[in-house]
Every structure is written in C-alpha cells, then in structure tokens.
C-alpha cells in the first residue's frame, strides 16, 4: 500500500500498520475515535485525551523533543507527526528508520483530508467517512447560525510574557473566520508578539479571548486586560480552536456559546 501525506511525501506499507506512535495530541484523540486505541503504542506527555491514554501507553516525550530510544523499543509501524507541532529535525531523524506521516493543517478541509487519509492507512474507511459526515453536518448548521448574527472584532491571545496573539495562516485564525469573527491581528504573521500599547490602540474591539492553551490563562488575566481595553474579556477552551481531529465534531456547539457572551 502506498499513501501520500499532507506534505506530498510518499509512504509505502506492506500491510496496514498496527503499531502506532503519535506525536500529536489531537491526532491521538482522533485515532481513539476511529477505534484504533489498541494499536497505539506511544504518545506524548501532551496527549491528554482521552484522559487515561497516558497511563495506558508509553510516553515518548513531548511534541518538540522526543526520546528516540523509547520509540525504537516500541518498534512502530508508523509515526504520526504534524508540520507545525513537531520539529523538522524530529521528522528527518525518524523517517530514516520508520514510515512517518506528516499532517499540515490550516483549515477544516485539510483536517477532513487527514481524517480520510487515516481511514485509508489504518483500514478504517467506514469510521472515517462517518466522522467526516458528522463534522460537515455540524459545520453546515453552524454556518447558518453565523450568517444571522452580527460580526464581532476579536483578539485571540495564546501567550503571556510576552503577550502573543493569533495572526494569519493559522488554524485558529481559520476557525475565527468560520465563527464570523474579524481577527484584528489577522494581518500579522502567525503568532505575533504585541504590546499593551498596541492592544490599547485597537479601535472598536468587541471581544478578547484568552485561550486555555498553550498558556494557561485564568480569571486573574481577565482583570489585567480589562484595565487595558474596553472590550469584553473571556476565557475560551483552546482545544476547540486548535485540535483539528475528531474534536471538530463537538466544536461548533461550543462555538455557539461564545456568541452568547
């Protein structure tokens, strides 16, 4: 079997892979949703869904730094990576020894493409097709909901010290647009640092979102930004904005709640 990952790299298998190492938390959750839990042998310390997964599998490190010896002992048939979450060095090293599938996702269509690819690779076409159909139905319903509400100008924070927001060419920015939000920093590249003065100067800012990941924003940070901007400041579940696997099935119901604040 030959497949192509989202970087256009050809990967060849003699049979469907049965020993999987996943170096991407959202993709680990997707594997479980597709019924592949028993085939997972290694995960990262950030693979927190489902909750018990880290107690059941070997932790091989994080997303930026892994223990290659631990991976070698697991004798994986395939390793799952992501272009943004894992480093080029990790992929380059691992692909010398193992088939490595790299996802590259900045939009919902690309997320659905990855799910379809997993269905092919792991002989889970029915499960993948069912999940894709559910996500498409949820998005279609949500699109109708968003079309009837006024746009809000928003800023989405991911880090503090330095303050960092989400800019263009990111999956989060794509989902902000799906929500009908206008990202006031959407003209900046990727994850720009901004000063308090820059935030204060933004005109007609309606909503500031403080993501739960990668920085663990809490209530105390709401007060800090409320003193800088007149916009409403809320905490948001960052997993719904940045996990691009099976989490998308639930994401649109969560997004509706953000339009009620």
LINBELNOR-V589607 format. One record per helix or strand. SS is the DSSP state (H for helix, E for strand). FROM is the first residue (numbers start at 1). TO is the last residue. If there is no record, write none. Layout:
SS | FROM | TO
SS | FROM | TO
This chain:
E | 2 | 4
E | 10 | 12
E | 20 | 22
H | 25 | 33
H | 37 | 39
E | 40 | 43
H | 53 | 56
E | 58 | 59
E | 61 | 61
E | 66 | 66
H | 68 | 74
E | 78 | 82
H | 88 | 94
E | 100 | 103
H | 108 | 121
H | 125 | 146
E | 153 | 159
E | 164 | 165
E | 168 | 168
H | 171 | 178
E | 182 | 183
E | 189 | 189
E | 193 | 193
H | 196 | 201
E | 207 | 211
H | 219 | 226
E | 232 | 236
H | 238 | 242
H | 248 | 258
